[in-house]
Every structure is written in C-alpha cells, then in structure tokens.
C-alpha cells in the first residue's frame, strides 16, 4: 500500500487511515446491481492496515476526548451541513452502488444526516448525576466519559445512515472510530469520510478500512484490546461470531441483527391505513431492511379485503433501475440475495401458498424480483422463519388476538413489529405483549434519529439513535468524594 497526498474526488477509490488516503494494488470491484457493471475499484485491505487504523484511532483519541462537547458539536454540525449540501451527489452514488431508487437515496441522505445533526446536539447533554449520600462525610457523583476506540461494521442496505448512526454518537461522545463498510457499498462510506475531513474532523478520529475479506478485518477489530467497543449491524449469524470474538477482550457491544417483523391487521383496522403501512414497511428498499414486515398476520374477517386491497397497490409498483424516474422498486443487492428470495417463494408455493401478484423474478434484469403478494402462507414455510429481504409480502391468517400474539412472538427475533387496529385498548394490550424492540401502531415507518432503534431476543443488544444511542458510547464513572 502507499499513501496519496491529496484526497481523491469521489466516487472515491482509497481508504482513510490516520488522515491519509490509502490505496492498494489489491483491489475489489464495486458493482452497480441494476446493470452488473463495475463502477469503481477500492482497496482490499487486510490485518496490517486494520492495525494501522486502530493505531491512528488510538493516537487521535486523547485530543479528541479532551475537546469540549461544544467544540466537537461545532465540527459535527459542519459535517451535517456539508453532507446535506452534497445530497444529490451522495444520492447518485448510493443508487449506483446499492440500487435503491433515487428518491429513496435522497431520503436516506437526509435520514443519515439527521443523526449527525442530532448527535452534534445531544453530545452536549451527556449528563452525570449527584447522588444523595449515605454517609455524612462523603459525596457521590457520576461523570460520563467516552469509551475509547470504537469499531463500526456496517451493512449495505443503508450505506450512509447505518454509518452515521454509529459514527456520530461515538464522535459526539469523544470516541474515535474505525469503520469497516460493507463490501457491496464502500463508496458512500468513503464519500462520507471525505466530507468529514472537509468539515474539520481531525486526522485519525475517523478511519475507514475497505476490504473484501470481512472476516480477517473483523477478527482484528474484535481481538485488539485497544478497541473498546464494537457496533455492528448485519445478520444474526455474523453477529454471533463477533459476539464470541469480542469475549476475549470483554468489549462493549451494540448489535443490530436480523429481524422477522410481524405486521398484525385486526378486523377493526382502518384498511387503507393498514395497506399503506404494509406497503411502506414491506416494499421500501425492495424489501431489504431489517424492519420490513416479514409476516403479515391478518384476522380472518378482513383477510380477503386486505389481500385484495394490498394486491391492487402492489400491482402499481414500477420496477427498474433506481436512477430512472418513477421507479419504486430497484434491484436486489447481489446474486445471493436474488437466489434466496426465489428459493423462499418456490418453497412457499410448493407448500400451498398462492401468489396473487408476482411470484417470480422480474425480466428487467438478473437481480430484479417482481413485487409479490403471497396468500395462505403457513408456519411450515421457510419464509415465516427467515428474513425474506425482498419485495414479497407473506399473508398469514389468524382468528383471535391471543393467536396473533402467539404467532407474532413465535420467533427467536424481536426487532420491529406493527399492528393495525382502531381499538385503542386492543392496540395497547397487543403492543405491550409483542416481543419487539419497536412497535408501530397504525404506522409502517418509524425510524428516526430521536427514537431508540434496536431489538430484543436474537435481534441484538443496545439501541441506536436517541439519548440511548449516545449512552452506548459512554462509560459511567462513579466518584466518591470522602474526607469531608
Ligand atoms: P448481510 O447478510 O446483510 O450481508 P452480513 O452480516 O453478512 O449481512 O454483513 C454485514 C456486515 O458484516 C458487512 O460489513 C460484512 O462485510 C460484515 N461481515 C460479514 N462477515 C463478517 C465476519 N466474519 N467478521 C466481520 N464482519 C463480517
């Protein structure tokens, strides 16, 4: 590897370590999923460069931690403004490497930037406490301090927001960070890092290591004792590996893992609201979000009406490359993802599910799948137990509230859940009974920077966004002042 003096223009092709843009002879391609064409190559870095990034983050930590929250806030605020000013550029880059429609990419830049803005402000409010004493000669105080060097491993489905949701609370708290972006979407991460430097984030405070060997880089990040905290968003399978690898150095962890979100539609639901909620929750990002409704549980009295109304809306969805105007459903991220969706639908239809819309790959291109609605889905089908991560709605019938709650909770996952009912008592009872970190009541979209995002059970540990999201990067120190 060698260092370049001047930062490259993005689309970017160099990693950022200690304020230097690092290139390598060993590179891997970034592919536009809509066309299959290579749009850039980025460095394929390994253990040595990961160590160098940790060195840089460790070296930068004392000065960054010592800055006042207000000084850090001013820099983060500038980053927010620069990112916002670059919305169009970033959105084009995102659609090129990730595939989502441009309208969604623009919305994600705003969503991603909202975390920078929020944590710039919230960093100023990392309050400790004074605790009433139990002994006359003593006083009790707690203070909040940054944990130290943080590693952030990000997924490809939200190439900007999943990075800012981890990085900005860490930076606001006074931590320094090494980011490993997903191999499918490194360009947005590198562009964000470039804009962070422009905003005045000091060398080494934010580092980005691109790699095609996530396991090798991940192992170094987990095993290095100087990394005090790991924040990961991705599959439960990989989350378990990282959890185990972090045991040796007893790292703090935030894990945002897989979901299997139930969306419950009761007989007394406002059907238009329920359909709109299901559409928003299911088909955004071509169904590739961990809070997408994976199982749509519909009470028998409203089942047929709901299925038909949903089908009518789904038929209107335009599939195509994300850069084309009017497109609402883009390609899936890669061949494995497309194969998985196809297999899950084949399994379901072979076991008796009916595709009332779609049910097959789209002829737009190899990675496109038709927006689909399947009825008569039952627990024998694999898609009831696994994240579909594609534009396929699975409708399951239920009779009673108790049955709905039992079915909804019958999963090791517990990230998002949704319910639609006009009866406030029922809505409240069911919301309390659902084993999930987040519940949307008559609402299919709820992620924002001020609300705690996260899961229970095997969907993860900790929360991102909100006050809780800052807390994840702070240690509480108790100081006992004696001898008074
Ligand atoms: P998905 O199935 O959504 O692609 P993954 O969990 O495979 O989710 O990927 C999420 C992130 O985890 C990506 O940045 C990926 O490179 C990274 N990753 C995958 N395997 C490992 C591993 N063994 N160690 C560390 N990171 C990994």
Boltz pocket constraint, residues with backbone or C-beta under 6 A from the ligand:
constraints:
  - pocket:
      binder: B
      contacts: [[A, 153], [A, 154], [A, 155], [A, 156], [A, 180], [A, 181], [A, 182], [A, 183], [A, 211], [A, 214], [A, 215], [A, 216], [A, 217], [A, 218], [A, 219], [A, 233], [A, 234], [A, 235], [A, 236], [A, 238], [A, 239], [A, 241], [A, 242]]
      max_distance: 6.0
